[in-house]
Amino acid sequence: MATPAEARVDLAAIRHNVALLKERAGGAELMGAVKADAYGHGLVPTSEAVLEGGASRLGTAFVREALALREGGVTAPVLAWLITPGEPIDEALRADIELSAADVRLLDEIAEAARRTGRTAKLHLEADTGMSRGGSPLAGWPGLLARALELRAEGVIEIAGLWSHFACADIPGHPSIGRQLEAYETALKLAEQAGAAGSHVIRHISNSAAIVTLPDARYDLVRPGIAMYGLSPVPELGDFGLRQAMTLVARIGLAKRVTAGSGVSYGHLYTTERETTLGLVPLGYADGILRHATGRAEVLAGGRRRLIAGRVCMDQFMIDMDDDPLSAGDEVVLFGPGDGGEPTAQEWADNLGTITHEIVTRIGARVPRIYQR
């Protein structure tokens, strides 16, 4: 059955991107970040392609995302790193999901779940090296290590990793990068002195941008996210050989001729200059097409690019075709890899003053993902 719109996901492109990143990682293990429904590409099918491409681990933000991977049949190691109070930690431990912790309160909560379930919790301890988001401040790091070692001696936890996250790796040369690496080295040294490090403990800090710009930050494992989906983590440095995986298409719902001076959509922000053909594209801000794409973003229709004409609505927007032919059911490409002249996700991001992460992750649930293998 035809649908008004669909997001076509090229799984071969994802496998290519992961293999390329693995080569860039220079021997470090690769954990694919598949949080947020694999950046909008679809959690389980995309995760399978990520593993086929050479990743050995997966990472999610929330426990429920990791549990969805297990329910989908994924057996590879999975780390969930954003653990809020009341999360289903017991279920996570039964499903052999690794967890992150950055304070003693959470360590104790995880330890209680380990005692209840009889499962040893595999933990990655997170240090705040300068992003001031998640992670333990270095002043509290020794206390976190000490409590973790007590719980390890009890047998309820295993220290599986020591990690942090860059704030500005996508801004080459930013002074915070060196400071964060120094802070991370300090955290690792303190862990080693306390007896919380070792060959079995995985060290990781690199995201997509760090993989392609900071070879000294690879350590034991890297965590690519946006680059796996073929979108450059540092656009000003090029595409690094990545291939965009998502192509967003829609089918014209209505084509009609209107007279010169016709106001189009809410607020009449666009008025036709002469008699013309308008096309209704059945996607709107409820589907992730940002409202401020009005008059800014382009689509490919009838072999040419067309600017969005008038206000983006909840379920639809309009394009002006001039005198070019258009019929209901004709395909419109909002963005893709650019091979057919269509805009790319990077162009949409640039035109809307945002990043590609937001463009692809906002595509809503009523847009089916169609997998091309």
N, C-alpha and C positions, 0 to 999 in steps of 0.2 A: 504494500500500500504506500503510495507516495505521501510524503510528509511536507509541510510548508517550508521547512528548513532542516538542514542537517550539518553536523560537524564531521567531516571526513578525516579520520586519523590514520596516517601512514605509519604503520608499525615497522616497516622496513627502514624508514627514516630514523625512527627512535633507536632501532638496533644499530644503525650506522653511527648515530651520534654517540651512543654509549661506548661503542668500540673505539671511536676516535678519542673520547675523553679518557678511556682506560689507557690508551697509548700515551696520551699526554701525562698521565699520572705517574709514569715511570716506575711501575712495579708496586705502587701503593694499591691497597684494596679499594674497591669502589662501592659506596652505599648510595643507591639512587633515591633521591627525595621524591616521594610520590604522595605527599600530603595534598590536601584540597582536591581530592578526586584526580590525582596525578596531574595537577595544574590544569584541571578542566578536561583532560583527555580521556578520562575513564579509568578507574582505579585498577581493577584486576587485569583486563587485557593489556593495558599499558605496562603494568608491573611485570607481567610475564615477558613482554618484549624487552624491558630493561634488563631482566635477568638473562635472557637469551643473548643480549648484546655484550654481556661480560660483567655485569654487576654481581657481586656475591651477597649483598645485603640490601635491605630497603629501609627507608626512614619515613616516619609519619609524624605529624604534630600530635594528634590525639590518639588515645587508646582505642576509641571506637573505630578509627580508621585502620589501625593495626588488626583489630579483631575482624574487620570486614575482609582483610587480606586472607586471614586464616579461613574464614567461612568460604572464600572463593577458591580455596585449595592451594594457596601459596604457602610453601613450607620453608622458604629461605629465612635466615635470621632477620628480624624486624625490630627496629628501635622506635619507641614512641617517646617524644622528648618534652611535651607540654602537658604536665600532669597537674590538674587542678584538684582541689579537695572534693572527695566524693566520686572520683573516677573509679571504674570497675577494675580495681587492681587485682582482686582475686581472679577474675576471668583472664586478665592479662597474663598472670603467672601460670595459670593452667594451660594457656595457649602458647607458652614459651616465648612471650614477648619481652624484649629487653626494655628497660625503663631508664629515664634520666632523673637525676635528683640534684638539687642545688642548695637545699637547706636541711637542717636536722629534723625539722617537723616532718618533712616528706620521707626522709630516711626511716623514721620511726613508723610512719603509716605503712610504708612498703614492708617493713620488717614484720609488722603485725599481720599483714596479709600473707606473708611467707609462712608464719607460724600456723595460721589457720589452714592453709592449703597444703602444707608440707612440701612446698616447692621453694627451692633456693632462687632468690631474685637476682637476675643479672643486671647490674647497674652501671650506667655511664655517669660519672660525676662531672658536672659542668662548672667551669670557672668563668667568671665575668672578667674578661681581660681588657675591657674598655668600651663595650657596646652599651653598658648600663641597661640591659634588657634582662634576659634570663641569666642564670649563673650565679655562683657564690662570689661575692667580692673577695679579693685576695686576703683582706683582713680576717674574713671568716673562714677561709679555705682550710687552715690547720684544724679548726674545730670540726669542720665537715669531714675531713680525712680521719680524724681521731674517732668520731662516732661510727664512721663506715668500717673502720678496722675492728671496733668492738663488735659490731654486728657480723662482720666476716668471721671473727673468732667464734661467735655463737653458731655459725653455720647457716644463717638465714639469708645472707646476701653474698654475692660474688662481685668483686670490682672488675667489670669487663672493659671499661673505657674511661678515658680522661679527655674532656673535649671543651671546645669553646667555639665562638662564631665571630667572623669579621664584620665590622661595621661599614668599611669603606674599601673593600677589595676591588670593587668595580670602579674606583677612582685611582688609577695607577699613580704612584708617587705620593699618595696622601700620607701625611706624617703619622696618622693614627696606626697605619699598618705596621710600621716598625715597632711602635710602642706596644701594640697588641702582641706581636710575636715575642717581645722581651717579657711581657707579663705572662704569656703562656709558658715560656721556658721556665720562669720562676715557679709557676704552679706545678709544672712537671718535676722540677727539682725538689720542691717541698714534698710532693707525693713519693718520690724516690727515697728521700731521707726518712719518711715516716713508714716506709715499707708497703706503700699502696700501689707501687708501680711494678713493672716486670715485663718479661717478654710476652706474656699472655694478655696484657692490658693494652688495649688499642688506643693510640693517640690520634686525635683528628680535630682539625680546625678549618680546612679548606672547603669553600663553596665553589660554585661554577667559576666565578671570576678569578678566584685564587688559583684554581687548577690551570688556567691559561696564562696567568701573569706572574705567579709566585711559586716557582719550583722548590724553593727552600721551605715551603709550608706544607708539603705533602704529608710528611710523617708516615704513619702506618696506613691511613685510610683517607679518602677524599669523599665529599658529599655533593655531587652535582645535582642541581635542580633544573633551573630554566634551560641550561644548555642541552640537556637530554632531549628537550622538545624542539630543538633546532633553532632556538632564539638566542642571539648573542648576549653574553653577560656583560660585555664591554662594547657596545655598538660602535663607538668611535674607532675601535681597532679592527673592525671588520667582522665577518661571520665565522672565522676560524674553521671553515669547511663544514659547518653544521648545515643540516637540511630541515627546514620548518616542517613539522609533522601535521599540523592542523590546517585544513581548508574549510572555511565557513561559507556555505552556499544557501540560497533560498530560491523559491520559485514564485514568480510574479503571480499575485493573487488577482489583480485587476489591471487592465490597461485601458486608458480612455483619452479621448481628445478633449481639450478644454480651450477656452478662448483666451486671448490676450487679456492681461489684467486680472487673472484668477488668483485669489489668495489661496495658499496651500498650507494645510494643517493648522494646528493651534496657533493663535496669535498672528497668523498671516505674516510670519517672518520672511516668507518667500512669496513673490508674486511673479507670475509668468509674464515675459516680455512680449510674447506673441502667441498665436495659436500653436499648441504643442501637444505632445503625448506624455501623459504622466503614467508612471508605473508604481503599483503598490507592492512593497516588499514586506512580507509578513514576519518581521522581527522587530522587537522594540526593547525598551529599557528593562522590561520584565525578563527578557532573554539575555541581558548583559550588554546590549548596545547602548553605550552611555548616552544620556540625554544631550550632553554637550557635544556629541558628534554632529549635531545640527549644523549644517552649512560648513562642516570642517572635513569630515571623512568622505572618502570616495569608495565606489564599488565598480566592478566591471560588469557591464550589461550591453548586449548587442555589439560586442567587440570593442567598446570604448569605455573609458572611465567616466563615471557620472558622480557629481557631488550630491550628497544627501540634500534634498530640496524641502525646506521647511522643518518644523519641529519633529524630532523623534518622539513617537508616542509609546504607550505601554506595549503595544503588540505589533506596531507597524511603522514604516516610514515611507516617504515618497522619493522617486527620482524623476528627473525631467529628461526625456529622450529626444527633445526637439522633433524632427520629422523622421527619425530612425524607426524602423519597424519594431514592434513589441507586442507580444501576445501573452495572455494568461498561461501560466505553466512554463514560460521561458526561465532559464536559469540565470541567476545573478550571483556573482562571487564577491563576497565582502572582503575576505583576505585569504591568502594562501602563500605558497612559496615564491610566487611571482613568475613562474615559468610561462604562464599564459598571458602575462601583462597585467594580472590583477595586483591590487595593493598587497603588501605584506603586513603581518602583525606589527612589525617595527614601524612601518609608515603610519599605521593607525595610532600607535603609541606616540610617535613624534607629533602628529597632527593634533592629538588630544592632550598633549602635555603630561603624559604618564609613562609607564613602563609596560613592556610586553607581558609581564606577569599578570597585570590587571586585565589586559585585553583577553587573554585566553581563559583565565580562571573565572571570569564573570559570566561566561556562556552558560545559560541556565539549563535546568534539568528537562525542560520540555523540548529542548533541541536534542534529538537522538544523536549518539555517536555511532558512526558507521566505520568499521575497521577494514582497512585495506592492508592485506598481508603481503 
